[in-house]
Amino acid sequence: MSKIKDKKSSSGISRRDLLKGAAAAVGTAAGSGAITGFPTIWAQNIQNVTLNHVGSVYTTNPLVAEEANKQLGFTINMQTLDTTSQMNRLLAQPETIDIADMGNPSLKYFVGKDTLMPIPINEYKWWDKTLPLWVDGTYANGEQASRQGFAPILSAYYADETGLEWSETPTDWLVSIPLVTNADTFGIRPDLINRPIESWAELFNPEFSGRVALQDGVNVGVPDAAMALEAMGDVQYVNKGNMTIEEIDKTIDKLIEYKRAGQFRSFWTTFDQSVQLIASGEVVLQSMFSPAVTEVRTRGIPCIFQGLKEGYRGWAISAMPLRHVTQDPLKRDCVMEYLNWMNSGWYGAYISRTGYYTSVPDNAKPLMTENEWGYWYEGKASTDDIIDPYGKVMEKAGVVRDGGGIWDRMGNIAIWNTLMDEDRYLVRRWQDFIAA
């Protein structure tokens, strides 16, 4: 696999430097006639470039767009869509999107469709600093990471420049640019449970009957349920992240059995719903995202993001260019500049302050305080209040992040969010469960 090098001109100036420098200078030097030729034309051109970035709530918001536009010299137009709407638009109107980001399982829908642009690895400057979960499918200590579910390594590389097949071993062609990852588990109300919680099996413990919630979706709800069913010994899987039809039937039948016995209080679909369920005390234990747990605590309500002995459920979000941008060399260059910018530091620091991990932590670290870095990445007690990107106090001084440092969490992934081979059948059976 080729090593990443910052492309330099013969004068030692990178293309990024040229873009930014020329854009900044065009208003003065170009007006006076001091600069003529390619740099000025280039700067004038990129000022007229607009890139449409459609993606998730984690990546597309006004704060990120404002900073990107300020630093890059061209315009990033961001739009947040739910997964179904985004998939429909990507498949039916791909020319209306220049950059898409999505959870890694969704990439499976595009294999062989010639919709996405294979990314030459030598045009992405941060691959040698990217978390190894993407680069070679390992943890920081070199151990093989779980491939149950849709592990990032499974969609990291194309076999070749055609982009028609994936490769599980490194090549010179990337499927996407990694952006965000995290490890999820239960959120619990320790004040209402009053005893240790150590296993996914607690999800179906009759002690909590009527006070348990699951995320309503097969990419998250099913992996969480499978972790619990396996921990209880109810169902044994060859690969619970990619079940056979027989395993799906066993899983859904057991879930229906627990539902009819009154185990579940609710099935949530949004961040806010999960926060309200546990903050109100209606639920004492549920599938939950780390920042949602933090949001509950900011209301003065005890809530813990509980590490479990069987491991975490991991997830990842990546960004990728659409194939049509290759028809316009200037737009294609701006797309690559933007994707490189996303992991150059500012966005990584921003996403870290929301409770998620950037794919290139080393670039984010210089833009974070020692207190922030210690709390979010090293598992150290905060020495001052922890503030989110919008100035809100998330945690008080003296708090240690639930689960510890990055590799205490990301180094203990049991299963990843998933899109199974039998996904259509699974969706039908999941609806049987929800309707039961």
N, C-alpha and C positions, 0 to 999 in steps of 0.2 A: 504494500500500500504506500502510495506516495506521501511524502511529508508535506505539511502545509507551509507555504512561504508567502509573505506579503508581496504581491506583484509590484515591482518598481520599474520606473522608466529609466532611461539611460542616465538621467540626472540624479537618480536616487529618490525621486518623488513618487509616492504611491498614487494610484488612480484615485483613491479617496481624497488624498491631499489636493490633487488636481481639481477634482469636482468641487470640493469645499472652497479652495483658494480662489478658483476662477469665479465661482458664484459670488463670493464676497467682494471680489475686486471689480466685477463687471459694472457696478453702478458708478464707479469713479474713473477707473482707468479706461474702460471702454468708451465712456462719454468723452474723454479728452483725446481719444485716438492713440493713446500710448500703447495699447495692446491691440494687435491685429492677428487675424488668422484663427487657427483651430481652438485654442483655449477659450477665447471670447465667444466664438460661435457655440462651443460646447456649453459654456455657462449660460448663455442665453437660451439654449435649447432645454437644458434641464430645468430651468425655471418654469417652463411650460409643461413639464411632465407631471401627470397625476397618476398615481398607482392606487388601485382599488384593492384594499385588504379586507377580506371578509373572514370572520372567525368567531372565537369564543369570548366569553365575558372576561376571561383571564388575560387576554391579549389585546383586545380592541376596545379602547376607551379614549376619551378626549385628552386625558393627561399624557398618554403615550403618543398619540398623534401630534399633539402640540410640540413635544420634545423632538420627535423625529423630524418634523417639518423645519424646526429651528436649526437642527444640526446638519441636515442633509442638503438643503437648498432646492429640493423639489417637494411636491405635495403628496402626502399620504392621506387618502380618504378611507376611513375605517367604518365598517358596519358589523354589528353583532347580530348573529342569527342563531336560532336554535338548530340542533343537529339535523333534524329532518328537512327544514327549509334550506339549510346550506347544501345538503346532499342533492336535493332536487335542483337547485340552481347550478351547482357544479356539473351535474350530469346533463341538464337541459340547456343551460346558457353559460358555458364556461368562458366565453369571450367577454362576459361582463365582470369577470374577476381576474385580477393579476396575481395576487398572492392569497392563498387560503391557509388557515391553520385549523387543526382539528385533533381530537384524540386519536392516538395511533391506531386503535382498532378500525376506525373509519377509513383508513388508507386502503384497507383490503378491497373496498368497493371499486378502486380505480386501477387495480392490477390489470395490465393488458389493454386498457381502454385508450391509451395515447392522449390522455387529458392533461397529465402533469409533466413538467419538464425535468428530465434527469439532471442532477446538479453535479458538474465536474468538481471532484473533491479539491482540486487545486485552486478553485475559485472561492472556496469557503475557508477563511483564514484561521478559524478557531477549532478545527477538528482535533488537533493534537492536544487541546486543553479541555475537550468535552468530557463529561462524566463517562466512565468506561461502560456503564450500562448500555449506552448507545454504540460505542466504538467497537467493543468486542464481547459484550454481553457478560461482563464480570463486575464484581464488587471492587472496592478500592484495594482490598487485600489480595486481589487476584483470583479469588474463588469464583466458580461459575454461578451466575445468578439464576433464579428460577425462570424457566421458560413456559410455565403454566400460565395460560391466558395469552394476551398479546404483548409479550415482552418487547421493549424497544429494538433490540437487536434483530428481531424477526422482520422488521420493516426498515432497516437502516440503509441497505445497499441494493442497487440494481445489479443484475448480472452483467450488463454491458450498457453502452450508450443508447440502445434502443428503448430502454425502460419498459420492456414487455414482461420481464420476469424479475423476481427478487432473488437475492443471494444471502444466505446465512453466514457467509464468510466475507471478509472485507474485499472490496473492489475499489475502483477509482470513480464510481458514480453513486452519489447519495440520492436516496428517495426524498428526503426532506431535511430541513434544518431543525434540530432539536431546540425547544424553547423552555418548557416547564415540566417539572415532575414532582411527585409527592407520594407519600405512603399513608394510606388511610386505614381506619379501624373503627372501633366503637367510640361514640360519645356516651358518657354515663353521668348520672347525678349521684355522686358519692354520698351526699347528705340524705338521699332517699333510699339508698341501697345498704349502706352501713356495713359493708364487708368487702374483702378483696375480690376483684374480678380479674381472672387470669386467662380465660379460654374463650374462643369463639362459641363453644358449646353453650355458654350462658344465654345466647340469643333465644334458645328454645327451652330454657329452664322454666318449668311451670311456676316457679316462685315469682316470675315476672309476667305472668299471664295477663294479657290486656294492657300491658305497659311497655310494649316493644314495638319498634317501627323499622321498616325496611325502606330503602330507596326503591322507587317504582320504576324499574328498568332492567332489562336483561344484562346490560353491560356492567352494572354495579350490583344490583340486587341479587342476581343469580350467583356471582362469585362469592358474595358475602354469605348467602344462604348455604352454598356448597361448603364453605369453610366450616360453618357451624355443624352441618349434617355429618361431615366427615369426622369432626372432632368428637361428636356424640357417638359415632359408630353406626349411624343410621344408614349411610350410603358410603360405599367405597368406590373410588374413581381411579381409572388409569391416568387421566389428565382432566381434572375438574375444570380447567380452562378451555377445554375443547371436547365436550361430552359427546358420547354416542347417543343415538336415539333412545336406547334402553336406559342409559344413565339419566338422560333428560326426564324420561317418564318416572323413574324412581324418585328423582329430585322433586318434581312438581307434585307427584302424589303425596310425598311426605309433607310438603309445604301446605297442601290443601288440608291434610289431616291436622296439622298444627293450627291452621286458620280456623277450621271448624271447631276446634277445642277452645278458641278464644285467645290464642297467644298474641295476636297482633292488634295494636291500637290503630295504626294508620300506615299508609304508604306515601312517602313524600316525594315530590318532584323538584322542588326548588330549595335553594339555600335558605331562604327566609322561612319556609315551612318547617325545615328541620330545626331551625333555631327556636321557633315558636313552640313546637311540640315538646322539646326538652326543657325550655325555659319555663313553660307553664306547669311542668310537673306531670302532664298527661302521660309522658313517656319517661322512663328512667334509664333506658338503654336502647341505642339505635345505631344503624349505619350513619356515619357522620363524616364530614370533611373537617380538617384541622381548623381552618379559619372560622367555621361555624361554631366550633367549641369556644374559640377565643371570643367571638361575638357574645355568646351567652355570658361569659365571665365579665365582660365589660359592663353588663347589667347588674353586676353584684351577685350573680347566682352561681353557686359551685357547679363546675362541670369539668370533666377530665377527658382528654383524648387518650384512651386507654390502650397501652401496648399489650399484646396478647402473645402467649407462649408459642402459638403455631405460626406467628408471623403476620405481616401486613399485606394489604392489597395495594399494589402499586398502580400508578397511571402516568401517562406522559402525553404531552401536546407538542406537535411539531408544525412547522410552516413549510409550504412548498410553492414554487412558481407554477403558473399554468403554462402549458405548452405554447399557446398562441403568442406569448411575449417574445419568443425567438424570432418572430417575423419583423420585429422592430429592434434593431441592435441597440439604439439608445435606451429604449424602455427596458430591454433585457439587462443592460449594464446597471441601470438605476435599481432594478429589482435586486440584483446581487449586492449592490451597495447597501440597500435597505436590510436585506437578510443578514449581512455581516454586521450592520449597525445594531440589530436587535440583540446580539450577544456580545457587543463590545464593552458593556459595563452598565450603562444607565438603566436599561430595561431590566437587567439582571438584579440590580440593587432595588429597583421598584418592586419587582415581583417577589423578591425575598422579604420585603417589608409587609407583604400581604399574607405571608405564611407558607409560600411555596418555594421550591428550589429552582434556581436557574440551571440550565445545562452547562454553563461555563462559570462556575463560582469564582474562579481566580480573577476574572475580569470585573466581577461585581464588588469584590472585597475592597479595593481602594476607594470605592465610592460609598462605603458603609463605615459607620463609626466602629471603634473597637468593641463597644458595648453591643451594638447590633450584630456584628459578626459573631461574637462570642455566644450570644443568645440563640440566634437563628441557626448557626452552622456547627458550633462547637459544643453545645449542650452545657454552657456555663450559666451560672446565675446572673441575671441582669444587674448591672451596677447603677442603672438609672431607668427611668420609665422607658418602655418600648412603644414607639410611635408609629402609626401606620402612614402610608404615603399622603394621606389627607389631613394629617395633624392630630388624629384621634389617639388617645392613650389606649393601647391594646393590653399591656401588662404593666404592673407596677415593678419598681426596683426590688431585687431579691428573688425574682421568680426564675425557675428553670423550665425550659420548654418541655412539655410532655413528650416522652419518648427519647429525649436526649439529643445528641448531635446527628448530623446528616447521615452518617453511616451506621449509627445505631438503628435508624429507621430504614433508610434506603438499602442498607446492607442486610435486611431481614425481610425480604419480599417473598411471600409464599405463593401469591397469584397476582396476575395483572388484570386490569379491566380487559374485557375480551369481546371478540366477535367470532362466534363458533362456526365451524363448517355447516352445522345443522341449525343455523341461526333462524331461518324461516319457521322451522318446526318448533324451535324453542320459543319464539315470540308467540306462536299460537297457544302453546301450552302455558306460557306465563299469563296470557289473558284468561285461560281457564282458571288459573289460580286466583287472579284478581277478582274474577267474577264469582268465585265459589262462595 
